[in-house]
Amino acid sequence: MKIEGSIALVTGASRGIGKALVAALLEAGAKKVYAAARDASQVAAGDARVVPVTLDTTKPEQIAAAARQAADVTLLINNAGVQTSSSLLTMSAAEFDADFRTNVRGTLEVTKAFLPALERAAAGATIVNVLSLTSLAPFPPLGGYSATKAAAYSMTQALRAQVKAKRIEVLAVFPGPIDTDMAKDLQLPKASAAGTATQIVAGIARGEEEIFPDVMSEQLGALWKKSPKDVERAMASVS
Ligand SMILES: NC(=O)c1ccc[n+]([C@@H]2O[C@H](COP(=O)([O-])OP(=O)(O)OC[C@H]3O[C@@H](n4cnc5c(N)ncnc54)[C@H](OP(=O)(O)O)[C@@H]3O)[C@@H](O)[C@H]2O)c1
């Protein structure tokens, strides 16, 4: 889709990749960016095109209010996510539920609330789900989180088929390790949030159904296209 002139909404815009996505969209010429955050006062001010929106993606009343406030959205970016759970063998049920609630249910409920607005977009609309390489194959130390990101990918594919006729594209983003609060304990080379966001916006502009926005995701993405089994082995061997 054409980013110039688009009206975007980014969830989880208070920090990390979401905050960088707001900046990248403005840089690419978006007309308006609704920066949605649990605490809207955390949204970076300074550009008149940014509209802060209060949105906890696990709270139905806030989702409904955000959809009313941002009824002119043409580009929805579901970025909000948590990594509360860890290994399948050690995580608690509550930790697994927390990840599922935001990464899967939150993404779905926000998407459904914004569908009427996206359907109204005269030139077509786009939904972007910020997933993870762990959507394609699990990172075993984070098996719980990986399962929620795999579920979110399945949802992305089902939705893509169901809204195609409404001229809504559904794109998936598969970042590798990115230097944000979420990955602070991960001892791996990490890409910057700013560079990742720029690549995500470029992928949206090209209408890529699978966006691999950093070096590690590009490499594993290329491998996944040839041999998903090799990606499973590669992810299992990372320590
Ligand atoms: N960093 C990585 O290595 C990496 C790799 C692959 C994929 N990802 C994905 O990229 C996305 C962004 O992650 P990040 O790295 O930027 O993490 P982050 O720095 O921890 O930021 C997470 C963002 O999500 C928001 N959020 C969490 N739960 C929410 C909820 N229920 N409602 C609304 N907002 C909520 C947070 O808001 P608060 O400030 O209010 O907490 C924050 O803005 C996530 O979907 C994550 O799974 C990250």
The ligand as a Gaussian input file, in Angstrom:
#p B3LYP/6-31G(d) Opt

LIG

0 1
 N       12.287000      -7.610000      20.711000
 C       12.348000      -8.741000      20.029000
 O       13.400000      -9.415000      20.001000
 C       11.173000      -9.226000      19.241000
 C       11.384000     -10.261000      18.319000
 C       10.315000     -10.740000      17.570000
 C        9.067000     -10.186000      17.729000
 N        8.861000      -9.182000      18.644000
 C        7.494000      -8.648000      18.762000
 O        7.514000      -7.268000      18.497000
 C        6.425000      -6.645000      19.177000
 C        6.960000      -5.444000      19.945000
 O        7.852000      -5.917000      20.939000
 P        9.064000      -5.055000      21.498000
 O       10.289000      -5.812000      21.257000
 O        8.948000      -3.660000      21.038000
 O        8.742000      -5.186000      23.052000
 P        8.695000      -4.131000      24.236000
 O        9.787000      -3.158000      24.123000
 O        8.561000      -4.958000      25.466000
 O        7.328000      -3.353000      23.942000
 C        6.105000      -4.030000      24.009000
 C        5.016000      -3.033000      23.715000
 O        3.756000      -3.724000      23.750000
 C        2.913000      -3.024000      24.661000
 N        1.939000      -3.904000      25.280000
 C        2.160000      -5.038000      25.974000
 N        0.987000      -5.552000      26.375000
 C        0.023000      -4.727000      25.927000
 C       -1.382000      -4.711000      26.031000
 N       -2.071000      -5.666000      26.680000
 N       -2.062000      -3.697000      25.435000
 C       -1.392000      -2.741000      24.758000
 N       -0.066000      -2.672000      24.660000
 C        0.617000      -3.665000      25.231000
 C        3.845000      -2.389000      25.672000
 O        3.178000      -1.356000      26.340000
 P        3.585000      -0.849000      27.842000
 O        4.674000       0.169000      27.655000
 O        2.316000      -0.290000      28.382000
 O        4.049000      -2.063000      28.599000
 C        4.949000      -1.905000      24.744000
 O        4.564000      -0.731000      24.080000
 C        5.813000      -7.716000      20.063000
 O        4.653000      -8.230000      19.431000
 C        6.900000      -8.782000      20.138000
 O        6.375000     -10.057000      20.392000
 C        9.885000      -8.690000      19.388000

